[in-house]
Amino acid sequence: MPFTIAIIGRPNVGKSTLFNRLVGQKLALVDDEPGVTRDRREGEGRLGDLEFTVIDTAGLDEGVKGSLTARMQEQTEAAIGLADALMFVIDARAGLTPNDRAFADFARRANKPVILIANKSEGKQGDAGAMEAYALGLGEPIQISAEHGEGLSDLYDALRALMPEPTDEGQEFDDDDVIAQDEDIAKRPIRVAIVGRPNAGKSTLINHVLGEERLLTSAEAGTTRDSISVEINWQGRDFRVFDTAGLRRRSRIEQKLEKLSVADALRAVRFAEVVVLVMDAQNKFEEQDLRIADLIEREGRALVIAVNKWDLMGRRPDLISALRTEADHLLPQVKGMPIVAVSGLMGEGVDRLMSAIEQAYAVWNRRVPTASLNRWFEQAVDANPPPAVSGRRLKLNYITQAKARPPSFVLFCSRADAVPQSYLRYLINSLREYFELPGTPVRIALREKANPFAHKRKRPS
C-alpha cells in the first residue's frame, strides 16, 4: 500500500490548490468561493523522489446532523481514517481563527502524524499568521505558497521524515516479467464516465454499485461539483468510474463555479472509454439528453444509456421495448446502443448495467479482418452503387480498418470530396449491422488513391 496523506483544514485555505500542486495537474476545482470541494478526491502525488497517495477533502465545518455540511465532514473523517499522515492547512494571511483551533484538536484526536502548513505565505503578509500557528501545538508550521510553488523544499523534508525508507528489491526482469506486464495492460481498469442532467441520480447509482455512501447525494440539484473517480471491482473485472457534475444547457449556466464543474465533466468524458448517460425515467430523452449523447458520439466514446428511477414507472414490460424504439429513432448515429432500465436507489438493473458496459467496451475495441471487411464492401457497393456526381462516376476501390477505439476505417476512392454524406451514412449503417457494432461510433475516412499517370505530361498534338 502506498503512503497516504489527507489534506485537511477549514474551507478556503488552499487545500485543493495544494492537492493540484502535489499531483502535478489541475484535477480539483479551485475557486475563491468557500466550500467548492465536497467529496473526497484521491490522486497520485509526487514531491521530488517521494511518491504517495494524496486525498483532497472538504473544508472542516460544523453542520446539523444529516445536513449536506455534516455529510461532507463525514467524508473528511473517512479520508482521515484511510490516511497514514495528515496535512493540516491554515491561511497564513488570515491568521488563526476559532475554527482552526477547534479542528486542530480534531486532528490531534486522529492520533496520526500531522504536518502543519501555513499556506499563502508568499511575501511578508503571511509571517504573522505563521507565527500564530505555533499556538495550535502541532509543531513548527511550514510556510508555503501552493499557488506559486514556494516552500516545497521544506515540505519535502517534513514528508521525508514521516515516510518509510524505500526498499531495494533489484531491477532484474526476465521474459515472464514482460508477459506479466502485457497481461496487466490487458486487464487494466475500464474507464467509465457517468454523465447526465442534474439530479438524474448519478451519484446514488455509483454508491449502490460500490455498496457504500462514497459520494455525496442530495435531493438538491448540483450536489456533485468535481469529477470524482472511484475504483470498482465487479465480478472480477476492474472499473475506474468517474462521477461528474450535472450538465445543463449552456444558456442556463451563469455562475463561474458551475462552468468549471461542467468543464471538469467534459474532461472526464474525453478521458473515459465508456460513457454512461443517466436519464430520469420520468423525463427521458429531453433535448439536453440528446445533446449529451451527440457529444459522446463526436468524442468517439462507447455509449451506454441508463434510464434511472425505473422503480417509479411500474412493472409494464412494454415500456422496455418502447425505450429501444425511441432511442434508435432519436439517436440514429449510435443506433443499437445498450439501454438499461435501472434504479440506483433500489439497486435494480445494476448487474445488467455493468454487463452492458463490458459489452460496449468490447465492441469499442473490436477489429475486423481485412478480408471479411472487403467481402462486405463488395456486397454493399453492389447492392447500392455510389451515385454519379456532376455526371462523373465515383470509383470506390477498397477499405481497411485503421484502428479501433472507436472502430475507424479508411476508404480508398476517386474524388473523395465528391462522395455524398448520405452514402457514407449508408456504408456506416451497413457496416454496423453486418459486423455487429451496435451503439459504438464508427468512423470512415476517405482517401484518394494516387494517380499513377499524374506525373506524365500530355503530348503536344
MIZA-825180 format. One record per residue: residue in one letter; x, y, z of N, C-alpha, C, O in turn. Coordinates in pm, whole numbers, plus 50000, padded with zeros to 5 digits. Layout:
N
AXYZXYZXYZXYZ
...
***
This chain:
461
M500834988050000500005000050000500875012650000501805013550080
P500595022349911501375034749911501095043050035500025041950096
F502045051350072501885060450184500785070550147500815076450039
T499825072450236498655080650207498595092750299498785091650420
I498335104350239498275116950313496935123550285496535124850169
A496225127850389494975135250375495235150050405495855153450505
I494755158750316494875173150335493595178050400492515176650343
I493685183950520492505188350593492675202950635493765208550628
G491585209050676491585222950719490235229150694489375223050629
R490035241250744488745247850723488605252050576489585251450502
P487415256250532487225259750392488085271550347488375280750425
N488475271150219489125282250151490515285750205490915297350202
V491255275750253492645278350295493645273750189494845275550207
G493145267950078494035263949969494345249149965495395245249912
K493475240650019493735226250019493755220649876494645212949841
S492765224549795492695219249658493855224349574494355217149487
T494295236749597495455242049524496705233949559497505230749471
L496865230549687498005222249729497885208249669498885202649625
F496685202649667496445189449606496875189649460497595180649415
N496435199749385496815200649243498325202049226498905196449133
R498955209449317500405211249310501115197849330502095195049262
L500625189749423501295177049454501075166549346501965158649318
V499885166349284499625156349180500135160949044500195153048950
G500505173849033501105178648909500135182048800500545183748685
Q498845183048830497855186948730496615192348800496405189848919
K495785199748726494605206048786493445196348788492545197048704
L493465187248885492385177548899491225183248979490065181248942
A491515190249087490485195449176490085209549133490925217549092
L488785212449144488315225949112488805235749218488815232649337
V489215247649173489705258049264488955270849233488865275049118
D488415277249339487695289749323487765297549454488005291749560
D487555310749445487595319049566486415316249658486475319349777
E485335310549604484165307549686484485296149783484985285749740
P484195297749914484465286950010483565274849984482445276349935
G484065263050017483255250950010483095245049872482115238149845
V484065247649782483965242049647484075226849651483295219849587
T485045221649727485235207149736484195201149831483995206249942
R483535190649788482525184049872482875169349895482955164950010
D483085161849790483525147949804485035147549824485725157249795
R485535136349873486985134749882487515129749748486875121749680
R488695134449712489285130949583490705125849607491475131949681
E491055114649544492385108749558493205111149432492675111849322
G494515112249451495435113749339496805108349374497115106449492
E497615105949273498975101049295499905113149303500175119849202
G500405115949424501245127549445502725124449430503155112949443
R503485134849400504925133349386505585146449428505165157249388
L506625145249510507405156749552508865152449553509295144949641
G509625157249455510985152249440510965137449407510305133249311
D511685129449485511685114949463510665107749550510635095449553
L509835115249621508815109249708507535106949629507065115949559
E506975095049639505705091849574504715087149680505075079349769
F503485091749671502485088849774501095091249718500945097149611
T500095086649790498695089549756498235101349840498435101549962
V497615111049777497145122849849495635124149832495105121749723
I494955127749939493485128949939493105143349967493465148850071
D492365149349875491795162749897490435161049964489665152149927
T490155169350063488925167750141488135180750144488645191450110
A486885179650183486055191450203486535199150325487115193250416
G486295212150326486695220350440485975216150567484765214050566
L486715214850675486115211150803485175222350847485595233850860
D483925218950870482935228850911481865221650992481625209750972
E481225228851080480195223051165478855223951096478545234051031
G478045213551108476715213551047475775204651124476205195951199
V474465206751105473435198751171473505184451119473725182251000
K473315174851207473385160751170472415157851056471235161551061
G472915151150953472105147650837472145158050727471715155350615
S472655170050757472735180550655473875177550558474715168850583
L473885185050448474945183150349476315186250410477285179250383
T476395196750493477665200450557478155189250648479345186050649
A477245183450725477635172650816478115160450738479065153850780
R477465157450626477885145950547479215148650474479975139350448
M479475161350442480785164850388481875162250491482965157450458
Q481575165350619482575162850723482765147850745483865143450777
E481705139950726481855125450736482815120250628483585110950652
Q482745126250508483675122350402485115125650443486025117850417
T485295137250507486625141050554487115131350661488285127350660
E486245127550753486625118050858487005104650797487925098050846
A486295100450690486645087850624488045088850562488815079250566
A488365100550503489695102350445490775101850552491845096350530
I490495107750670491455107250780491695092850824492825089050856
G490625084950826490765070950864491625063050768492295053550809
L491625066850639492425059750538493875064250536494735057050484
A494165076050592495475082250576496495076950676496135072450785
D497765077550637498885074550727499365087150797499945086450906
A499125098750735499535111550794498595122450744497895120550644
L498585133850813497695144850780498495157250748499535159750810
M498005165150652498505178650630497405188150676496345189150613
F497655195250786496675204650839497035218450785498095223850817
V496145224250704496435236550633495685248250697494485247250725
I496415259250719495785271750764496135282650664497065281250585
D495375293550669495615305150585496495314850663496035321150758
A497775316150623498715324550697498325339250690498625346750782
R497675343450584497305357550572496135361050663496075372050717
A495225351750679494075354250767494405352150913493695357150999
G495485344950943495815341851081494925330851137494095325351066
L495115327751265494315317151328492885321851351492645333351388
T491945312751330490535315351359490065305251463490745295151484
P488935307651529488405297751624488225283951561488435273751627
N487825283651431487645270751364488985263451350489045251251365
D490055270851321491375264651313491725257851445492215246551447
R491475264851556491815259251687490965246951718491465237051772
A489675247751683488785236251710489205224051629489215212951680
F489535226251503489865214951416491285210051437491615198851398
A492135218151500493455213151540493295202451648494005192451648
D492335204651741492035194151840491505181551770491835170351809
F490685183651668490145172451590491285164451525491255152151524
A492285171551471493425164851406494255157251508494735146251479
R494425162951628495205156051732494515143151774495185133151799
R493185143451783492435131451826492545120151725492315108551759
A492905123351600493065112951498494255103951528494365092951474
N495155108751617496305100851660497165096351542497595084851533
K497415105951450498265103251335499235114751318498935125851361
P500405112551257501355123451237500705134951160499975132751063
V500985147151204500395159051142501505168451097502405171751173
I501425172750972502305183250919501485196050915500475196750844
L501895206050991501185218750995501695227750883502895230650875
I500785232250795501165240050679500505253750686499275254850694
A501315264250682500815277950674500855282050527501895286350475
N499725280750462499635283650319499465298750295499185306350388
K499635302850171499535317050131500555325550206500245336750248
S501765320250222502825327250297503755335250208504805339650253
E503375337150081504245344949994504325359450044503335365050089
G505505365350035505695379050084505765379550236505905369250301
K505645391550290505755393350435504405392650506504355391950629
Q503305392650428501985393050490501665380250566500855380550659
G502285369150527501955356550592502795353450714502535343550783
D503805361550743504705358350854503985358350988504195349451070
A503125368451011502435369551139501525357551163501485352051273
G500775353451060499885341951073500645329151098500195320551173
A501815327951034502635315951054503145315251198503225304451255
M503485326851255503945326951394502815323251489503035316451589
E501595327751458500445324151541500205309151541499695303651639
A500565302351433500265288151419500975279651523500565268351547
Y502035284851587502695277351693501715274351807501855264351877
A500725283351825499775281851935498895269551920498245265352017
L498835263551801498005251651780498595239251844497895229251864
G499895239651877500525228051940500745216451847500825204951892
L500855219151716501085208551618502495208951562502765203151456
G503375215651631504765216351586505035228751504504205237851497
E506185228951441506595240651363505845241351232505815231651156
P505225252851203504495254051077505455255350959506505261650970
I505085249350847505875250250724505215260850636504075259250594
Q505935271450608505395282450528505545279250379506655277150330
I504425278850309504445275950165503485285250092502675292150154
S503585285349962502575291149875502235280449772502975278449676
A501115273649792500735262949700500505268349559500765261449461
E500005280649550499715286349419500985289449341501035287449219
H502015294249410503245298149343504375287949357505445289849299
G504155277249434505165266749447506315270349538507405264749525
E506105279549631507165283549723507135274749848506075270549893
G508315272049905508405264750032508275249750020508175242850122
L508275244249898508065229849881509275221649927509135209849960
S510455227849930511625220549979511485217450128511875206650173
D510935226850205510695224250348509615213550366509705205250455
L508605214050280507555203750286508145190050253507765179950313
Y509055189650157509735177050121510445171250243510335159350270
D511185179650317511925174750433510985168950538511275158650598
A509845175650559508875170850659508275157450616508075148550698
L507975156150485507415143550436508435132350441508115121050478
R509665135350403510715125250404510895119350544511155107450557
A510755127750648510925122950786509805113350826510005104950914
L508635114550763507495106050800507405093250718506955082950767
M507835093950593507645082550502508675071550528509815074450562
P508265059050510509215047850528510275048050421510055052950310
E511445042650454512535041950358512175032250245511645021550272
P512475035950120512175026750009513055014450016514225015050054
T512465003149979513224990549979513774987949841513094990449741
D515004982949833515654979849705515544964949680516244956949742
E514674961349589514434947149561515054942949429514774932149378
G515914951749373516544948149247515674951649128514464953649142
Q516294952249010515594956448891515764946348778515754950048661
E515934933648812516134923548709514794918848655513844916648730
F514724917348523513504913048458513824901148368514934899948315
D512854892548352513014881648257511794881248167510924889948177
D511704871248078510604870547983509264869248054508264874648007
D509234862248166507984860748240507484874348288506274876748291
D508424883348327508014896548372507374904348259506384911348279
V507954903148137507404910448022506004905447990505094913347964
I505824891947993504504886347968503514891148074502364894448042
A503954891548199503064896048307502664910648286501524914448313
Q503624918948239503294932948215502264934248104501354942348115
D502394926347997501404926747889500034922747940499024928547901
E499994912548028498714908248082498104919148170496884920948171
D498954926448242498444937248326497794948048242496754953548279
I498414951248126497834961348038496484956747987495544964647979
A496384943747951495114938547900494024938748006492844939647973
K494414937948133493434937348241493264950748313492674951348421
R493764961448254493684974248322492224978448336491374974048258
P491914986848433490504990648458489874997648337490535005248267
I488604994848315487845001848213487475015648269486885016548376
R487815026148197487505039748243486075043248200485755043348081
V485225046048297483815048548274483435062048331483685064748449
A482835070748251482305083548299480795082648309480125078048216
I480245087048422478795087348443478345101748425478715110448504
V477545104448323477135118148293475615118948282474925108748276
G475105131048279473675133148266473275146948317474115154648363
R472005149848307471495162548357471545162648510471645152048572
P471465174448573471475174948720470325166948781469215166748728
N470625160548892469625153148972469045141048899467915137048925
A469825135248808469365123048741469645110548824469165099748790
G470425111948933470695100549020472025093848993472175081949020
K473005101248940474295095348904475065090549028475555079249031
S475175099149128475945095649248475275084349326475955075549379
T473945084449332473215073749402473465060349335473625050149402
L473505060349203473745047949128475145042549157475305030549178
I476155051249157477525046849184477655041849326478325031749351
N477015048549421477085044049561476525029949575477065021949653
H475465026849502474885013249514475835002849456475954991849510
V476505006249346477464996849289478614994449387479084983249403
L479065005249453480165004249550479744997149678480564990849744
G478454998149712477994992349837478285001049958478264996150071
E478565014049938478815023350048478465037450004478375040249884
E478285046450101477985060450070479285067850044479715076350123
R479905064549932481195070749898481025084949845481875093549870
L479945087449772479705100449709478515107249774477525100849809
L478625120249789477535127849848476325128149755476465130149634
T475145126149813473905126849736472945136149808473015137849929
S472045142249731471085151449789469945153349690470125151649570
A468765156749743467625159749655467865172749579467235175249476
E468775181049631469095193749566469985191149444470975183949453
A469615197049330470425195549209471755202649226471835212949292
G472815196949166474125203349169474975199849288475905207249321
T474665188749356475465184749473476895181249432477845185349498
T477045173749323478375170049275478985181549196478325187349110
R480245184749227480935195449156482165190149084482305191848963
D483065183749158484255177749096483885164749026482875158549058
S484725160648930484625147248872485445137848961486675137748954
I484745130049043485395121449142485535107449084484575101749033
S486745101849092486965088349042486995078449157487555081249263
V486385066749135486385056049234486725042949163486415041149046
E487385034049236487745020949183486675010749220486275009949336
I486225003049121485174993049144485654979749086486144979348973
N485494969049162485724955649109484384948649103483744946249206
W483964945248982482644939048963482834925448897483194924548780
Q482584914948975482684901148927484044898748861484144892948753
G485104903348929486454900748884487004910548782488174909548744
R486194920048736486644930048637486774943548706485884947748780
D487894950348680488144963348743487604974748657487734974648534
F487004984448723486494996448658486995008648735487115008448857
R487285019148661487575032148722486445041448679486375045448563
V485575044848773484335051848742484445066348786484875069248898
F484035075548697484085089848724482665095148741481855094748648
D482375100048861481105106948884481295121548844482315127648879
T480345127348773480505140848720479355149848761478295145148804
A479575162748747478525172548774477475171848664477765167948551
G476235175548699475155175748601475415185848491475935196748515
L475055182048369475275190548252473965197248212473035190748166
R473925210448230472755218048187473055225048055474185225248007
R471985230847996472185238547874473095250347901473035256448008
R473945253547803474925264147822474265277447857474815285147935
S473095280247800472435293047825471975294547970471745305648016
R471845283348042471385283848181472545284348281472315285948401
I473765282948232474935282948321475425297348338475875303548242
E475325302548458475715316448483476895317448578477785325648557
Q476925309048682477975310248782479285304248731479295294248660
K480385310648770481715306048729481985291948778482575283848707
L481545288848902481815275648959481145264748878481735254048858
E479915267048832479225256948752479935255148618479985244048565
K480465266048561481215264848436482445255948456482775247848370
L483125257748570484275249248600483865234748616484565225648570
S482725232348683482245218648704481905211948571482215200248551
V481255219348482480895213848351482155210748270482235200348206
A483135219848274484395217348203485085204748257485675197148181
D484995202648389485575190648450484845178148403485465167848378
A483515179048391482725167648343483065164348198483185152548162
L483225174548115483575172247975484965166247963485215158047874
R485865170148052487205164248054487115149348090487865141248035
A486215145948182486045131748219485535123648101485925112048084
V484645129548019484135122547901485285119747803485365108747748
R486155129447782487275127547689488275117347742488945110647664
F488375116247874489325106947934488775092747937489535083047943
A487445091347933486795078347950486885069847824487215074747716
E486575057047841486455047747729484995044347704484575043047589
V484225042847811482785040747802482115051947881482545055347991
V481055057747825480305068347893478885063447914478205059347820
V478435063948040477065060348075476255073148087476525081448174
L475265074748001474375086248006473165082548091472355074048053
V473045088948208471965086048301470815095648275470995107848276
M469625090048251468415098048230467415095248340467395084348398
D466585105048369465475103348462464335096748387463885101848284
A463845085448438462805077848367461545086148343460825083648246
Q461275095848429460075103948414460265115648319459295121948278
N461535118748284461815129648191462955125548097463975132348088
K462755114548027463835108947946463825114847805462815119847757
F464985114047743465185118347605464745132947582464145136247480
E465055141347680464845155547658465965160947568466945154047541
E465805173347525466755178947430468185178647483469115175747408
Q468365181547613469715181547669470305167447671471505165847651
D469465157247696469935143347691470485140047551471525133747538
L469755144347449470185141547312471465149047278472325143847206
R471605161247329472835168947306474035161947370475115161247311
I473835156847491474935149947560475325137147485476505134247468
A474315129647439474585117347363475345120547234476265113247197
D474975131347168475665135247045477105139347075478005136346996
L477325146147187478685149747228479535137247249480685136747206
I478965127047316479695114647342480085107947210481195102947196
E479155107947115479445101846985480545109446912481425103346852
R480505122746916481515130846849482895129146913483915130446846
E482905126447043484175123847112484685109747086485815106447123
G483865101347022484305087846986484305078047101485125068847103
R483415079847198483375070947314482195061247303481165064447244
A482375049347360481275039647364480175044847454480455050147562
L478935043447413477795049147485476895038147541476545028647472
V476525039847669475505031447733474495040847796474885050347864
I473215038447773472175046747831471555039447950471115028047938
A471535046148065470895040748186469695049348218469835061248249
V468515043648211467285050848245467015048348394466565037548432
N467305058248476467275056748621465875059648677464995064848607
K465685056048804464415057948876463295049748811462135053948806
W463675037948759462715029448689461675023648786460605019448745
D462015023548916461055018349014459805026949023458785022549077
L459855039148970458685047948973457775045948853456735052348843
M458155037048760457425035648634456465023748632455765021548533
G456425015948740455555004248740456214992348674457374993148634
R455494981348660456044968848608455474965448471455054954148448
R455464975048380454914972648246456024968248151456934976048122
P455964955848101457034950848013457104958147880458164958447817
D455994964047835456014970747706456864983447708457254988447603
L457134988747827457915001047836459364998947792459975007947737
I459914986947817461304984147779461454984447627462384990647575
S460534977547554460624977647408460394991647352460964995247250
A459544999447419459315013147375460575021547392460835030447311
L461365018647497462625025647518463565023347400464175032747348
R463685010747358464585007447247464155014447119464985020047048
T462875014247089462375020646967462645035546970463075041346871
E462375041747084462555056247096464035060047087464375070047024
A464895052147149466335055147146466895054347005467645063146963
D466545043846932467065042246795466525053046702467205057146609
H465305057646728464715068146645465375081646669465655089046575
L465635084846796466165098046832467685098946819468235109846803
L468375087346826469845087246821470325077546713470985067646744
P469995080246586470395070846479471915069946461472405060046407
Q472665080346506474125080046489474795069646578475945066046554
V474095064746681474615053946766473555043146780473305038046889
K472945039746670471845030146670472275016846731473345011546701
G471415011446817471694998646881472474999747010472874989447066
M472705011847059473455013447184472755006147298471525005547299
P473515000347395472874993747509472025003747587472475014847615
I470814999747622469945008147703469384999547816468774989147791
V469595004047940469294995948057468405003948152468695015448184
A467324997648198466465003848299467015000348437467194988548468
V467285010448518467895008248649467185016548756466425025748726
S467455012948880467045021048995468255021749087468585012049155
G468915033349090470075034949177469705034049324470515029449405
L468495038149359468065037849498467785023649544468155019849655
M467115015649460466735002049496467754991649451467694980149496
G468674995349363469684985849316469224977049203469884967149171
E468094980349140467584972149031468354974948902468654986448870
G468674964448828469294965848698470784968748700471374970848594
V471404968948818472834972348825473684961648757474644964948688
D473344948848776474084938048710474014939648558475024938148489
R472824942548507472674944248362473474956348313474044955948204
L473524966848392474274978748353475764975748343476414979648245
M476324968948442477764965948439478094956548323479144957848261
S477214947048294477424938148178477374946048048478144943447956
A476454955748040476334964047920477594972347899478024974347786
I478194977248008479434984947998480554976147941481304980547854
E480674963747992481704954647940481484951647792482444951347715
Q480224949347752479934946247613480234958147523480794956547414
A479864970247569480124982347490481634984547475482094988747369
Y482384981647580483834983147575484444973247475485374976647401
A483914960847473484434950747380484164954847235485024953247149
V482964960047208482624964347073483504976247032483954977046918
W483734985347125484544997347100485974993647062486635000946989
N486454982247112487824977747085487914967946968489004963046938
R486804964946901486784954046803487554957646676487504968946627
R488284947646624488964948746495488354938846397488064927446433
V488164943146274487544934846170488624930346073489384938746024
P488714917346043489724912645946489524919345810488394921245766
T490634922745745490564929945618489834921945511489074927645432
A490054908845507489394900545404487874900945422487144902945325
S487394899145545485954899745571485404913545541484294915145491
L486204923645573485774937445552485544940245404484564946645367
N486444935545319486294938245175485234929545111484644933545010
R484974917545166483834909645117482534917245142481674918145055
W482414922545265481214930745294481154942845201480084946245151
F482304949245178482344961445099481854958944955481104966944900
E482284947944896481834944744761480334942644757479664947444666
Q479784935444856478344933144862477574946244880476554948344816
A478084955044969477384967644996477384976644873476364982944844
V478504977244800478574985844681477734979944568477094987444493
D477724966744554476894960444450475404962844478474624965244386
A475034962144605473614963944639473184978444622472024981044588
N474094987644643473745001844633474965009544583475735014744663
P475165010244450476345016944396476335031844431475275037744449
P477515038044440477555052344470476985060444353477115056444238
P476345071644384475735079544276476795086744192477905089344239
A476425089844069477295098043985477165112544029476055117344056
V478275119544037478295133444080478815142043966479915139843916
S477995151943926478355160843813478605152743686479475156043606
G477825142043670477935133843550479105124443547479335117743447
R479865123843655481045115043659480865104443766480405107343877
R481225092243731481055080943822482125081043931483295083843903
L481725077944055482665076644166483175062244171482395052844160
K484455060844187485035047444194485535044944336486405052044386
L484965034744401485365030744536486245018344523485785008044473
N487485019144568488445008344544488404997544652488014986244624
Y488795000944774488794991144882488794998545016488955010745022
I488604990745122488504996545256489354988445353489504976245336
T489914994945453490704988045555490464994745690490115006545696
Q490664987445797490484993245930491804999445975492834992745978
A491765012246009492965019346052493255017046199494415015346238
K492205016946282492395014946426491055011446490490005012246427
A491125007446617489925005546698489835017246797490605026746789
R488885016246890488745026146999488525040446950489365048946980
P487465043746877486415035046822486845029046689487875033046634
P486075019346635486425013446505486475024146396485485031046369
S487655025446335487855035846234488415029446108489325021046114
F487865033545994488195027245867488645037745767488275049445777
V489455033345669489895042045561489385036145429489645024545397
L488635044345354488075040345225488845047345114488855059645106
F489495039445028490255044844917489335046144796488635036644758
C489345057944736488395060544629488935071644539489995077344564
S488195074444434488495086044350487595097544393486455095244434
R488075109744384487275121644414486625120844553485405120744566
A487475120144655486975118644791486045129944832485095127744907
D486305142044783485485153444823484085152944763483215160544805
A483855144144665482555143544598481645132544654480485131844615
V482135124044743481305113344798480245119444889480605126244986
P478965117244863477915123544945477915118045088478225106345111
Q477555126645185477455122345324476375111645341476505102845426
S475325112345260474255102345270474775088445236474345078545295
Y475695087645139476255074645103477195069545212477245057545239
L477945078645276478785074545389477935069145502478295059245565
R476785075645529475905070645635475365056745600475215048245688
Y475075054545472474635041245430475715030845458475415020045509
L476965034045426478055024545450478245022145600478455010745642
I478175032745680478365031145825477265022445884477545013545965
N476015024845844474905016845899474995002245855474724993145933
S475395000145729475564986345680476714979445753476604967845792
L477804986745771478964981345842478604977745986478974967146035
R477884986646054477494984346192476604971846204476744964046298
E475694970246110474774958846115475484945746079475254935546144
Y476324946045976476964933745926477954928146029477994916046050
F478744936846091479784932146183479374933646329480214932346419
E478124936346354477584937146491478394947146575479074943446671
L478284959746537478934970646610477864980146664477874991946629
P476944975246748475834983746792476304994646888477094992146979
G475815006646866475995017346964477315024446961477395035947005
T478355018146911479665024546916479825034146798479295031346690
P480525045146814480805053846699481635046446595482545038946630
V481315048446470482065042446360482535053746269481735062246229
R483815053846238484395064446156484855058546023485465047846019
I484555065645913485085062145781485745074645724485085084745699
A487065073845702487815084845641488035081545494488335070145459
L487895091645408488085089745264489495093745224490015103945269
R490085085645139491435088745092491525085544943491135074744898
E492035094944867492155092944723493415085044690494475087444748
K493285075644599494455068344552495265077244459494705084944381
A496575076144469497445084344384497255080244237497185068344205
N497185090144151497055087744006498435084343949499315092943949
P498655072143902500005068343854500425075843728501605075843693
F499465082343659499785089443536499835104543554500015112043458
A499675108943680499605123443702500905130543667500885142143628
H502035123543680503335129943658503695130743509504625137843470
K502945123443427503255123343284502575135043213501375137343229
R503345142143135502795153543062502055148842938502425138942875
K501025156042907500275152842786501095156842663501605167942655
R501215147542566501995150342446501315161342362500095161442346
P502115170442311501525180842224500995174742096501625165842039
S499855179542049499255174141927499905180341804499535177041691
***
